[in-house]
Amino acid sequence: MRRLLHAAGMRYRVNVPVPGMPRRTIDVVFPKAKIAVFMDGCFWHGCPEHATQPKSNAEWWRQKLDRNMARDVETTEHLTTAGWEVLRFWEHEVPEVVARRVAAAVERRRAQQVRGRIR
């Protein structure tokens, strides 16, 4: 997905700390447009299609994975409140489709900023 965005002339930053949330990072960031893109792994973030439940140490894993999903919600809410647009995709999604959706969101935000709707 990143290679496709770069080939389309889009410039971004990777693994940027979430403002005001230590130890959390955003996978792909368009800072001026205030767009945060997260590529969530199916196992670690609870994909409804592909997530699996480990049988060994099941309770520990259930708690860990639940905390991951709760952190995802908390991070999204934090960034949204701060005026960011948050885009989340699953690792299994088609990269070309993801890149098109990200590019469209960036262009939309940039146009809104030009019109003065977003700062």
C-alpha positions as CSV (number, residue, x, y, z in Angstrom):
1,M,0.0,0.0,0.0
2,R,2.8,2.4,0.9
3,R,4.6,1.7,-2.3
4,L,1.5,2.4,-4.3
5,L,0.9,5.7,-2.5
6,H,4.5,6.8,-3.1
7,A,4.3,5.8,-6.8
8,A,1.2,8.0,-7.0
9,G,3.3,11.0,-5.8
10,M,1.9,11.0,-2.3
11,R,4.4,11.8,0.5
12,Y,3.8,10.6,4.1
13,R,5.5,9.7,7.3
14,V,5.6,6.2,8.9
15,N,5.5,5.0,12.5
16,V,4.8,8.4,13.9
17,P,4.0,8.7,17.6
18,V,0.3,9.4,18.4
19,P,0.2,13.0,19.7
20,G,-0.4,12.9,23.5
21,M,-0.4,9.1,23.7
22,P,3.1,7.7,24.6
23,R,4.1,4.4,23.2
24,R,1.5,4.4,20.5
25,T,2.3,4.9,16.8
26,I,0.4,5.6,13.6
27,D,1.5,3.4,10.7
28,V,1.1,6.0,7.9
29,V,0.6,9.7,8.5
30,F,-0.2,12.6,6.3
31,P,0.6,15.4,8.9
32,K,-0.7,18.4,7.0
33,A,-3.9,16.8,6.0
34,K,-4.2,15.3,9.6
35,I,-4.9,11.8,8.3
36,A,-3.8,8.7,10.3
37,V,-3.8,5.3,8.6
38,F,-3.6,2.1,10.6
39,M,-2.9,-1.3,9.0
40,D,-4.3,-3.7,11.6
41,G,-3.2,-7.3,11.8
42,C,-6.0,-9.8,11.8
43,F,-4.8,-11.7,14.8
44,W,-3.6,-8.8,17.0
45,H,-6.6,-6.5,16.4
46,G,-9.5,-9.0,16.3
47,C,-10.5,-9.2,12.6
48,P,-14.1,-10.5,12.4
49,E,-13.1,-12.7,9.5
50,H,-9.7,-14.1,10.4
51,A,-9.0,-13.7,14.1
52,T,-8.2,-16.9,15.9
53,Q,-8.2,-17.7,19.6
54,P,-5.1,-19.5,20.9
55,K,-5.8,-22.6,22.9
56,S,-2.7,-22.5,25.1
57,N,-2.9,-19.9,27.9
58,A,-6.3,-18.9,26.4
59,E,-7.4,-16.5,29.2
60,W,-4.1,-14.5,29.0
61,W,-4.4,-14.2,25.3
62,R,-8.1,-13.2,25.4
63,Q,-7.2,-10.4,27.8
64,K,-4.3,-9.3,25.8
65,L,-6.2,-9.2,22.5
66,D,-9.2,-7.4,24.2
67,R,-6.8,-4.8,25.5
68,N,-5.4,-4.3,22.0
69,M,-8.9,-3.7,20.6
70,A,-9.8,-1.3,23.4
71,R,-6.5,0.6,22.7
72,D,-7.5,0.8,19.0
73,V,-10.8,2.4,20.0
74,E,-9.2,4.8,22.5
75,T,-6.6,5.9,20.0
76,T,-9.1,6.4,17.2
77,E,-11.3,8.5,19.6
78,H,-8.3,10.5,20.8
79,L,-7.2,11.4,17.3
80,T,-10.7,12.1,16.0
81,T,-11.3,14.5,19.0
82,A,-8.0,16.3,18.0
83,G,-9.3,16.9,14.5
84,W,-7.7,13.9,12.7
85,E,-9.3,11.6,10.2
86,V,-8.5,8.0,11.1
87,L,-8.5,5.3,8.5
88,R,-8.2,1.6,9.6
89,F,-7.7,-1.3,7.3
90,W,-7.1,-5.0,7.8
91,E,-3.9,-6.6,6.7
92,H,-5.8,-8.9,4.3
93,E,-7.4,-6.0,2.4
94,V,-6.3,-5.5,-1.2
95,P,-3.4,-3.0,-1.3
96,E,-4.6,-1.2,-4.4
97,V,-8.1,-0.7,-2.9
98,V,-6.6,0.6,0.4
99,A,-4.2,3.0,-1.5
100,R,-7.1,4.4,-3.5
101,R,-9.2,5.0,-0.4
102,V,-6.3,6.6,1.4
103,A,-5.5,8.8,-1.6
104,A,-9.1,9.9,-1.9
105,A,-9.3,10.8,1.8
106,V,-6.1,12.8,1.6
107,E,-7.3,14.7,-1.5
108,R,-10.7,15.4,0.2
109,R,-9.1,16.7,3.4
110,R,-6.7,18.9,1.4
111,A,-9.5,20.4,-0.6
112,Q,-11.4,21.0,2.7
113,Q,-8.4,22.7,4.1
114,V,-8.1,25.0,1.1
115,R,-11.8,25.9,1.5
116,G,-11.1,26.7,5.1
117,R,-13.3,24.0,6.7
118,I,-10.4,22.3,8.5
119,R,-7.3,23.7,10.1
